[in-house]
Every structure is written in C-alpha cells, then in structure tokens.
C-alpha cells in the first residue's frame, strides 16, 4: 500500500493456513511515488471495493464471488518485432540550449507576428513621412505668399483638443516610463553615488584663483586625510572625557538625591516625634499629673539639650584651637600639590632635572599629541581652503555681475553715436584650474554629445547597406524637421517680414524732429553718457576690489605657509620622538608592571596586617576575659569557704595541686588510646612528677571521697570549680599560643612589608632614572626653529656668535609669560610680606585680648564664688540645680502609685462582689446539708427501731438464725462506718460555715 499497489487474497471457509496466502491478485493502479493508499472501503452492498490514494485518484473494483470468477483468464501478448537489431538507433539531442518542438513552434509563431507588426509599422511610417512632406510643402508655399495673404500658425490646427489629448497621452507615457525605470534609475543613481564617494569625494582638488588685472594667484592646500589610527585615538580620548563627565554628573546627582532624601526624612521624623504616645484611659487627676510630668520632662530635656549643645560648642571651640606648632592643613596640601605638580624650572639637560607625573611622556601621549597637531594643521588648512573657495565664488558672482553690467552698457551704447562709445572693459573668464570639479562632472548634455559622437563613429565604420530607395527615404526622413522647428522657422520668417516692413514704412515716413523732440533726445543722450561712464567705473571698481581681496588673502596665506612649515617640522620631530619612545616602551612597561605588582603585593600585605592586628586584639580581649573569669572563680571559691574553715588547706590543695595529676591522667589516657603497649612506661614518670609536685601520694585525694567532717556540697562545689579552672587554663594556654603565633606571623609580614617598600622605592628610583634617560635621549634630537636676525639677542661684543649651543630658544609668548611671571612673583612677595605683617599685628592684638579676657573671667568667677558663699554657704553647681530642680522619677513613681491604688480599689470591689455571690452559695449549701442531716437523723431512729426489733427476734428464736446474724452484724458495721463518714463531712461543713 505504500507504493500504491493493492493485493487481494482468496479466502475459504475451511480456515486460514500458510498455503492459503500463497495465491493472490496484485494490482498496481496508483502512482508508485506519491500514490500511497490513504483509504480503502467496500460499498454498502459489498459489491465494489473503493481505494483513494495520495495522488488524488479514486478507483473502484468489482468484488466477484467464486462462481462469478472466470475459470481461465487468457491474456493476448503481441508478438515481438523482428529486425530491430538491424535498424539504426536515433541519436538523442544532448545540447542543453536546443529548442523543444513546442518551443520551436512558439518561436516561429512569435517571429511571424513580429514580422507582421514591423510591416504595419513601416507602412504607417511611410504614410506619416508623406504627410509630413506635404505639410512642410504647404508651410513653404504659405511663406512664399504675400504678407496679407499668409495664414497664421493657429489656422493650420484643425482642433486644439487633439493636440491637448496628444500632450496628455505623451505625459502619461512619460510618467509610465519613469515609473517603469524608477527602480533602474535608483539603482544607477546609487551606483553613481558609490563611485563618487570612492573616487571623487576621496579627492581634494587643488583650486587656484587668479587675479583679473595682475598675475597674482592663490592656490588651496593639497590636503592629506587624517590617518584612521590617530582619529581612533582622538575618539577614544573624547569618549574617555565624556565618560568621566558622565561619572561626575552621576556622582553629583547621587549626592543631590541623598540630600533631598535627608531633607524629606527629617520633617517626617519631626512629625513622628510630635505624634502623641497612646496612653491608657485613667481618671482626670492622673491624666493631669501625667501632663504635668510630661511638661517637666520636656523642660528637663530642653535644659539638658541646651547644656549639651553648649558643651559641644565649647568642645568644638577648644578642638579647633590651633597648637603652637600648628600648620594650616589647607596650606600644607596646596604646598604639597604645588611641589608635585609645579614642575622643575631647571634646564632639561641638567642632571638634577625632575619630571612630575603629568610631564612624563609615553607612546600613547605622544601619539595623542601628534594626532592633535595633525588635526589642528588639517583644520587650519581646511579653513584657508574654504576662504579661497569663497573667494572663487566671489569671482564667479563678480563675473556674472560684470556680464550684466556689460549687457546694460551695450544696450546704452546702442542709443549713442559710435564716436561717443567708451571702451568696454573685457569680461574676465574663469580659468580651468579655478573650477577643477568640472573635470569629473558629467551633465546630460555632455552624455548626449558623447552618445552622438559614438553613434557617428559607428555609422562611419558600418558598410553601406540597403537599396537606394530606402537610403533616399531615410534621407528624406532625416531632412524633415519636427513640428517645433518648423514652427520656429515660421516665426522667424514672420519676424523678418515684420522688421523689413517696418523699415520700409520708416523710410517712407521719415520727417524732421521738432525742438521738443530734439531737447528730449539731448537729455536722453546726456543720461546715457552718464550711465555708460558710471557702469564702466562700477565694472572697474568690482575688478579692483576683487584683486584687493585676493592680495589680502594671499598675504594671509603666506603667513600661514610659514606657520604650516613650522608645524610640519614639529610633526617630523614628534615622529622622531615617537620612534624613540617605541624603542624604550618595552623597558618602561616592564618597570610599570613591576611597580603595579609590588603595589598589589603591598596592598595585600597591608590588608593581612590589618586582619592580624584585629585578630590579635580579639585574642587579647579573650585572654583578659579568661583571666577575669579565673579571678572570679578564685573569689567565688574563697567566698564558698568562708572564714576560719578547717578544710580550707585541703580544699585548696584539691583545687590547685591535683590539677597536674588530672592533666597527666588525661594525657596518659590519650597516649594509651594511641599506643596501649607503652601505657605502663608512661605511668612511672607521671607518678614521679606527681610526687615531686605534691610532695607524696598521700596528698592526692580521690574525687569521689569527701574528707571526714567536710561539707559534701562544699566538696562538690570545689570539684566543679576545679574542672572550670582546668577548662579556663586550657583555653588561656590556647589563646596565648594563638596570640604568640599571630604575633610571629605579624612580625614576619611586617618585615616582608618593609622589604616590599624598599623594593618599591628602588623600582621608583629606577623608573625616575629611566624617565630622565628617556628625556635626555629626546633632548638629543635636533629641532628646527626658523628665526629672523632681529630675534637673536645673545650677541657677543655686538656680533652674532658662531656657536649657539649655549643659547636658549623662547617663543615670544613664553618669554612674555616669564617676564610677566617675574613681575607677578615680586608683587606676590610684597603682598605676602604685608599679609605677614598684618598677621603679626593681629596675633599681638589677640594675645592682649586673651589676657584681658582671662583676667575678666577670673574676676567674674571670684565674684560668683563669693556670692554663692554669702547666699548658700557653699559652692553650688547651677547646671545640676537646673537639671535636678524637680525629681522626675519620684513624680513618676507617685503617678504609678496612684494608678496601682486605683487598680487595687477596682480589684477589691470585684472581690467583694465575688464574696457576696459565694455567701449566697454557702447559705444554699447549708440549707441542703441541714435537710440531709434531718434525713440522717430520721434514718438513725429507724435504725434504732430495727435493731430493737432484731434483738427481740433473736431472743425469741433459736440457733437457726445464727447464720443470718453474722450477715446483719456486717451490715451494721458498714452502716456505722458510713455514719461516721457522714458525721465527719457534717463537721467539715460546719467548720466551713463558721
């Protein structure tokens, strides 16, 4: 079923077997690849079998019974052909480009249709050319007619709407073609832009602007693009600066947010403090007393806060008081920073010249300097090029203006006589090197011209083909002008005819002018002469102004050339310095890595030292705590002994001298666990030591036996204290040992830290020596400094020295700065002297004021003490009096007493109510008990009567009732015991009632 085949087996009623499945019908009706059978079913009458496959086909088969199946099915097989071996096999077409039969037929049909279409087009073209020839012939015939008989151009138009419709259709076709070619146009435009960016935009043209009346000219700089490496370095520096700015702003924002949060939280805390505490409801009097105490507490807190604030102010004042050898920390930091960053003003070639951290130069800094220098050069040249380009644009606008003025002059000279004409200045032209960008520009006219030249070349190269009639037709077709050209020709003919007609009429109607007309002509002539002269002067001023602008810019560029040349020399020097720095970079990196590694080690060791110090402090605290515990233990032992205890010595020996024995026993036990064979050998020296320490074995006491006459509790307490002392001594030994180990490690680390510090100092000195060596090598480079003779001031006997090796080169700015700095330092020195003088005078005045204030304070203190002695008879601390004027705890205790009394009163009232309830219950119980007593009394009378009856009966009867007599005796005994129990209960109840 997977391959679309169907297999049918004939089954019989006898049963299934292997032999029954050998015969089958095999049908392959569905597609072998895609015809997998998806469904199979029988019809409702079981007469047909229906199958559906994955190829979309459905087949039905007839189901026949055994009777309907034909006995013999014969298939006729056609005989094979004869002579096939002799026939030649057809060759297969192996060409992949060959047409199939269908494609060949389609191509033939397409060629036939195209041929018919071309024939129709040729017929229409011939008809159109004939109509055009007729129309041109009619136009020529119309022009040959007299003027009054000629037809206007509008009269040749049959219907204007036809031309409008044609124009509209043409516009639609143009728009359609534009839409169809939009993608191709965009593609070609993008390709053109890519070519321009790759070739033209990468070029920077050298532009030369020429003067109009002189030979002066000015050219732009041929710029070199800045290298990508330096541009990347600059971008990195800019990005670093931006990152630092962002971090700084983030820190500022975080600080501002913290301040805002603190401001927001402070009023919330104040409100929280202001909120009253929830209190229990009490009486009015207690509430008023509480309010009074709270007011007293607030007053006390205010006084205390005021006193504490005053003390804090005095403390801060005394803390801010400078010592005799005090130095201002701000001044000290500024001096330190100045020493670190002010630099060294010695010569760079001196051996004791020192470099600050910022003045040290490495490869990255030098590359950044070189990039900045190149960028500045590039920007300066670009700005100058922009000015030159703007000058070229000025020339272009000047030429346009001159052209318009020349046109006006020509129009004015047309109304003047030839003898009155002034010479017109020549119109300046742009040189090719003034517009170099036009070399790579291609306009549509240039492209069309190029196309025509290529077509003309192709026509010349092509051989002459075709019949003479076709050549004549092509010649005629090419000779026929378009409609617009014919219209232009007609208009030109009309205009010439009108002009000739006017001239004829003017010649025929020429008369002499009047005096008024002559006066008007004279005024117009004077006006034209004035306008001619002013316009020519304006042209000359335009030319002169442009030449002046060019001369000024040329002078500026010459100055800039000198600066650019010195900048180029500086770039060469920077490159040489960069090469030297790259050679020395490896050694410098090694030294810096060593310094970084040493600093990291130093930081690690410092952190370890701090941790060891903290651990040592903890150990010391533990040791002190253990010693205090040991002292407390001995104190508790002495307190437990009391005074004049007979067993004090014995218990002290138990506490002290038995410790070593116990320790030895424990050690021996441990040793025995490790090695049982050596246990006997270890016992002997332990016993000897015990004898030496304790004197004899008779002093050793057993823990389980208490001395005679001694208190057992005291003995057990001594044993417990001994165990505690053993634990404390063990812990103390361990702590001391750990502290000693920590101290050893700390000392070792301190020695290592000193070694690292010495190695760091040594490496720093090596780095400084290397920096000085690097600076010395950089100073050995030759630097070109262009100078003029008037700039040389180190003259020897009024003459120029031959050797300039001992001379220094300063720029004007640096020399002026140094001279100005000398003057500033002198002024600063004078100002500092004045400040010092004023400070001395102020110091003297302050000392005098201090003595006066001390004397005044001493007098006031003596007066205060005298007044206190007169009034109180003793010296009084007024702060303590203010604080303790009201005993607040006593007042609080009074309020608590009142609250307790109130609570007790309420509780007593509740108990009284409970007592009343219990009394009612007791009366109820007494009534019940009395009723029970009456009932008991009745029972007793009945019992007495029964006993008397029994006695009478026993006397009257004989021994037959002896057995029942014993049972009655038992019953009476039981009743008596019960009676006794009830009497006891009654007595208890009476006691409770009473």
Number of C-alpha atoms within 10 A of each C-alpha: 15 15 16 22 17 16 10 11 12 12 13 9 5 6 7 10 9 6 7 13 12 9 11 12 9 11 11 12 16 24 18 14 11 14 20 19 22 14 12 14 12 15 12 7 6 11 13 15 14 14 19 19 23 17 16 13 13 15 13 15 11 12 14 12 10 10 7 8 10 9 8 6 7 6 6 6 6 6 6 7 7 7 7 9 8 7 7 7 8 6 6 6 10 7 7 6 7 10 12 10 9 8 11 12 12 12 13 11 12 12 12 11 12 12 12 12 12 11 12 12 12 12 12 12 13 14 12 13 18 14 12 17 17 12 15 17 11 13 19 14 11 16 16 11 11 10 13 6 10 14 14 12 11 9 8 11 11 9 10 10 10 11 12 11 11 12 12 12 12 12 12 12 12 12 12 12 11 13 12 11 12 12 11 12 13 11 12 12 12 12 12 12 14 13 12 15 12 11 11 15 12 10 15 15 17 16 21 20 22 21 20 18 12 8 7 13 14 19 18 20 19 14 16 10 12 12 11 10 11 18 16 13 17 18 12 13 13 12 12 12 12 12 12 12 12 12 12 12 12 12 12 12 12 12 12 12 12 12 12 11 11 12 11 11 12 11 11 12 11 10 11 10 10 9 9 8 7 6 7 7 8 11 10 9 11 17 15 12 15 16 12 13 19 14 12 17 15 12 13 18 13 13 15 16 12 12 14 12 12 12 12 12 12 12 12 11 11 10 10 9 10 11 8 6 5 8 10 9 9 9 10 11 11 12 13 12 11 11 12 14 14 12 15 14 8 11 11 15 13 10 11 11 14 19 19 13 10 9 10 14 16 18 17 13 13 16 19 18 16 20 22 16 17 21 18 13 18 18 13 14 20 16 12 19 20 13 14 23 19 12 18 21 14 14 25 16 12 18 19 14 14 23 16 12 18 20 12 15 22 15 13 17 19 12 13 17 9 9 6 11 16 13 7 14 13 10 15 17 11 15 11 12 16 20 16 15 15 11 9 10 10 9 10 8 9 11 11 11 12 12 12 12 12 12 12 12 11 11 11 10 9 9 8 9 8 8 8 9 9 11 13 11 13 12 11 14 17 11 10 14 15 11 12 9 11 16 14 11 15 18 14 12 13 15 12 12 14 13 12 11 13 12 11 11 11 11 10 9 8 8 8 7 10 9 9 9 11 12 12 11 14 12 12 14 18 12 13 19 20 12 16 25 16 13 18 20 13 14 22 15 12 17 21 15 12 20 20 13 14 23 16 12 17 17 13 12 21 13 11 15 14 12 13 17 12 15 16 15 16 17 18 15 18 19 15 15 23 22 13 16 21 15 12 17 16 11 13 19 12 12 17 15 12 16 19 13 13 17 15 12 16 19 13 13 18 15 12 16 18 13 13 18 15 12 16 20 13 14 21 15 13 16 20 13 13 19 15 12 15 19 13 12 17 17 12 13 20 13 10 14 18 10 9 7 11 11 17 16 10 15 22 17 16 20 20 14 18 21 16 16 18 13 13 19 15 12 14 18 14 13 15 15 11 11 10 11 11 12 16 11 9 15 13 11 12 17 16 14 14 20 16 11 13 18 12 12 12 8 15 16 16 10 12 9 9 15 14 8 8 15 12 13 11 16 20 14 14 20 17 13 18 22 15 15 21 19 13 18 15 13 15 20 13 14 20 16 13 15 20 14 13 17 16 12 15 20 13 12 17 16 12 15 19 13 13 17 16 12 15 19 13 13 17 16 12 14 18 16 13 16 19 21 14 21 19 15 14 17 13 10 12 9 12 11 10 10 9 7 7 6 12 12 11 14 10 9 7 8 9 13 12 8 7 10 6 6 11 8 12 11 9 10 9 11 12 12 12 13 12 12 12 12 12 12 12 12 12 12 12 12 12 12 12 12 12 12 12 12 12 12 12 12 12 12 11 12 12 12 12 12 11 12 12 12 12 11 12 12 11 12 12 11 12 13 15 15 14 15 13 11 10 10 11 12 14 12 9 10 12 10 10 12 16 11 12 14 11 15 11 10 16 15 11 14 18 14 12 14 15 12 12 15 12 12 12 11 12 12 12 11 12 11 11 11 12 11 11 12 12 10 11 15 12 11 14 16 11 11 16 12 12 14 15 11 11 15 12 12 12 13 11 12 14 12 11 12 14 12 11 14 10 11 12 15 8 8 10 9 9 9 11 12 9 10 14 11 11 14 11 11 12 14 12 12 13 12 12 12 14 12 12 15 14 12 13 17 12 12 15 12 9 10 12 6
